Amino acid sequence: MSEELRPSAEITAADWIGPRLGGAFGAVRRTVPGGFAAYARIFHPADDHTWAEVAAATGRTAHPLMQWHALMGLPEPFSRHEPLWDGYPPELGRLDPADFVRLRTVLARHTGTADACWFGLWEGYGAVDLPPGVAALPHVELPGREYLLFSGALDGAWPPWFADRSPNLCWPADRAWCLASEIDFDSTLVGGSTALVGELLRTPGLEVAAVGPDDSLAVDADRVNPVPEPDPGTAPGGGRRGPWWRRSWRSR
C-alpha cells in the first residue's frame, strides 16, 4: 500500500543507528548497525545470473565475502583489463524488485511492527519524483551519507515515486532488524536475529550468505579468488574506467 508511505521530519527515529556503526574500513557493521545476533549479505543478481553461477563460469570460487571484480579476474573494480565474463554486473545500491519483495516478505515475519517501519532514501538521487516539500525536510545524517526519511507499512516500502530505487535503509519501529543497501555496494546487508538470517538463507530466489559484523566487504576483502596486479599508474582501489565499467554504466 504505497500510499501509506509518508515523508517524515522525525529524524530522531534514526538516532540509534549512528552509535552502532563502526569497525574497520569495509566492515559489515560500518553499513548496518552492530549489536544484532546475526547478519546476512544478499547478493544483487547480475542480470538473470547469481554470483555463484558467474563464479562457476569464470572458474572462481563463490564464498560469503567474494568481490565482483575478483570473479571477473580484474585487479580492481574499474579496470582496463577484459573481464572473464561478458555479462552485465550487479546493480549498485539497489535491490532487484522481485528480490526486494522476497526479502520484504521474510522481514515481515520477524518483527512485531511490520505496519510501522522507517525508510531512508539517499538524498543524492536525481531521478526520484519526490512529493512536494520532501526535499526541505531534515535529513538523517550518518557517516558519509544523508537520507530522506519516510514512515509507513513494510508492504509500502517501494512507492512509485521512488522510481527505480529501493530504500537504502529500512527498519521496523521495534528495531528487530535493519536493512542497508549502500549506494556503492552490489549487495544488501541485513542485521537481525539468527532466525531471520536462517530463513533468508533458505529463501528461494535470493542469493544469501551469512556474514559477521566485522567481516570486510572492502575492495580487497576477497582473499580466496586471486586477482592480477593493479593497472600501471593507478592508485590502489582507484582503477580506470575500462570495458567492464562501460557495460556497468549502460546497465543502470
HELIX and SHEET records of a PDB file:
HELIX    1   1 SER A    2  GLU A    4  5                                   3    
HELIX    2   2 ILE A   11  ALA A   14  5                                   4    
HELIX    3   3 GLY A   18  ARG A   20  5                                   3    
HELIX    4   4 VAL A   28  ARG A   30  5                                   3    
HELIX    5   5 TRP A   51  THR A   58  1                                   8    
HELIX    6   6 TRP A   68  LEU A   71  1                                   4    
HELIX    7   7 PRO A   97  ALA A  108  1                                  12    
HELIX    8   8 VAL A  134  ALA A  136  5                                   3    
HELIX    9   9 LEU A  154  GLY A  156  5                                   3    
HELIX   10  10 PRO A  160  PHE A  162  5                                   3    
HELIX   11  11 THR A  194  LEU A  201  1                                   8    
HELIX   12  12 PRO A  243  ARG A  250  1                                   8    
SHEET    1   A 8 ARG A   6  PRO A   7  0                                        
SHEET    2   A 8 ARG A 145  GLY A 152 -1                                        
SHEET    3   A 8 CYS A 117  TRP A 122 -1                                        
SHEET    4   A 8 LEU A 169  PRO A 172 -1                                        
SHEET    5   A 8 CYS A 178  ALA A 180 -1                                        
SHEET    6   A 8 SER A 187  GLY A 192 -1                                        
SHEET    7   A 8 ALA A  38  PHE A  43 -1                                        
SHEET    8   A 8 VAL A 208  VAL A 211 -1                                        
SHEET    1   B 3 ARG A   6  PRO A   7  0                                        
SHEET    2   B 3 ARG A 145  GLY A 152 -1                                        
SHEET    3   B 3 VAL A 140  LEU A 142 -1                                        
END                                                                             
